[in-house]
C-alpha cells in the first residue's frame, strides 16, 4: 500500500483527498441532520473543493472558505428566483460576471471563479428534485457542507504537507531535467529548424517557471525545520542551475558546423544529458525514498576534458579558448548538481541564512485585496471583457436551454458553456473538443452502470468521479469531462435506480454548449495582441531593474537578495510573453501576433538574462581572476547604458552604444582563456554584449508593437 501511495502524484493525492472529504461531509452531516441535509452539504463540499489545490496548510482556509460562503449565497439566490425565468436569467448573468471578475487576483483565483457557477448548477438541480426544502435552510446546509469540507481540507493539507513538498521538488527537478535535455539537443543541433528550436525552448521555459514557482510556494512557506532547510537549499540550487543553464546558450553557436565544431558540441551536449540524468535520479530518490545517485564533479570534469582534448582541431585554432570557457561554465553546473545531491545526503542540520522573511518575496501572493480589482474596471481589461462575455454567454445558454424541447435540465447547457468558454481562444478550442469527447465517453460508461441497481455501489462511483474530475481538470480535461458526466448522470440513478439516464439530452446540451462557447469567444474578444503594450512595459521595467541589480561589483547580501527578487520578476514577465506567444497561434490570422517578431523579442530577452547571470556568476565565482579597478569602472557604465535603453530614455541607444570605444562588431570575438589568469577581457566582452542585447531587445519589442 505504501508503494502504491508513493506512485501517486500531487494531483492524484489531492483528488483522493477531495473524494474522501466530500464523502465524509455527506456521512457526517447526513448522520447528524438527516439525508436531505447530507445531500445539500455534498453540493457545498464539492463547490468548496474546487479551491482545494495542493497548498501549504496555512493557505487552505483563505481559499476554501470564500468558495463555501459563495456557494451558500448563490444557492439562496437560486431558490428565491425559482419559478421566474427572467429572474433566473438575470441571476445567472450577475453570478457569472462577479465570479469571473475574481480573476483580477490572478491564476490562484481560477478555481474560485468557477465555484459560484457550479453552485448555480447544483442549486438548480436541487430545486427540481427537492423544492420542498425552505430556501434559507437549503442554503445553510450548503454553507455548512462547504465549511465542514474546509476543516477536512486543512487537516488533509497538514497530514500531506511533507509529501506535497517532496512532490513539488520532484516536479521542479524533472522540469529542470527536461529543460537541460532540450538545451543539450539544441547544442548538438538535433532539433530541426531555428523556429522549432525556439518554440521548444519557449514551451520548456514556461513549464520550468511554473514548476519552480510551485516548489517555492510549497517549500518557502513551510515552517523552518531541518527537513525544510534541506528542501529550501535544493530549490535555491535549482534556481541557480536555471541561470547557469540559460548562460550555457551563450557562444555555443560560435563553435561552427565543421567537424571539430560538431565534436565539441557533441561532448558538451552529452555532458548536459549526463547532468540531466543525475537530476532525474535525484527526483526518483526523493519521490520513492531510494538511495541517492553517486556523483563526482571531479570525475565529470575529467571525462569532459578527455572528450574535448580528443577533438581533432586545426593547430592554433582560436576556438580552443572558447571551448575552455564553455568547459568552465559546465564545470560550475557540475559543482552545483553535485552540491545538491551532497546536501540531500547530509544527516546533520546545517544552519541557513534564508529566514522566512527573506523567502517571503518569492512566494506567490495570498489573500483577496479589493485594490486588485481597480485596474480591471474598464473595457480594456481582459478580465472585464471575459467577465462580460461569460455573463452574456451563460445567461443566453440558460434561456435557450429553457426553451428547448428537453427543458428539464437547462443548467446542463449553461454548465457546458461555463466549462468550455475560457479567457483566450486557445483554451476555449481545447476545452471544446475535450468536453465533447469526454462527455461521449462518460455517457458510454453510464449506459453500462445503468444496469447496476445497487445504490451504495453507485454512490462509491459518484464519489470516485468527484476525485477524478478534481485531479484532472487542469491536467487532462478529457478525463475530467468524463468524470463530470458520470457525476451528472449518476445522481438521478442514485435517487431512482430504475430510472433511465438522460444520455441523449446530455450529449445534445454538451454539443450545443460547446458550440455556443466557441461562438461567444468572438464577443468582446481578448486577443493576445491587446496584451502586448502592457507586457512590453512590464518586461522593460523588470529587465531594467534586474540589470541595475546584477551589474554590480561584489554586491552586499541585501543587494544579492534584490538580485534574486528581480530575477524572479524578470523570468515571470518573460514567461507571460512566452505564454502569449503560444496562445496566439490559434487566433484568427488577422489579429495573430507576428511569430518572427515575438520570438525575436523572447530570444533577445532570454539572451540578456543569460548575459546578466553570466556577469554576476563571474563576479561572484571568479572575482580573484578579475582586475578589480577595470571591473569597478566598467560595471557602472554598462549598468547605466542598459538601464537607460530598457527604460527607453531619449538618446540612450546612441549614448550607450560603445562606452569602451570597441565596435559592436568585435563583440562576437572571444578573448584568450587557456592558461589566462586575468579573465577581465571576458567580463568586458559580456558587458558589451549586454548593451547590444538590451538595444536589440527594445528594438524587437518596438517592432512587435508596431505590427
Secondary structure, 3 states (H helix, E strand, C coil): CHHHHHCCCHHHHHHHHHHHHHHHHHHHHHHHHCHHHHHHHHHHHHHHHCCCCCCCHHHHHHHHHHHHHHHHHHHHHHHHHCCCHHHHHHHHHHHHHHHHHHHHHCHHHHHHHHHHHHHHHHHHHHHHHCCCCCHHHHHHHHHHHHHHHHHHHHHHHHHHHHHHHHHHHHHHHHHHHHHHHHHHHHHHCCCCCHHHHHHHHHHHHHHHHHHHHHHHHHHCCCCCCHHHHHHHHHHHHHHHHHHHHHHCCCCHHHHCCCHHHHHHHHHHHHHHHHHHHHHHHHHHHHHHCCCCCCCCHHHHHHHHHHHHHCCCCCCCCCHHHHHHHHHHHHHHHHHHHHHHHHHHHCCCCCCCCCCHHHHHHHCCCCCCCCHHHHCCCCCCCHHHHHHHHHHHHHHHHHHHHHHCCCHHHHHHHHHHHHHHCCCCHHHHHHHHHHHHHHHHHHHHHHHHHCCCCCHHHHHHHHHHHHHHHHHHCCCCHHHHHHHHHHHHHHHHHHHCCCCCCCHHHHHHHHHHHHHHHHHHCCCCCCCHHHHHHHHHHHHHHHHHHHHHHHCCCCCCHHHHHHHHHHHHHHHHHHHHHHHHHHHHHHCCCCCCCCHHHHHHHHHHHHHHHHHHHHHHHHHHHCHHHCCHHHHHHHHHHHHHHHHHHHCCCCCHHHHCCCCCCCCHHHHHCCCCCCCCCCCHHHHHHHHHHHHHHHHHHHHHHHHHHHC
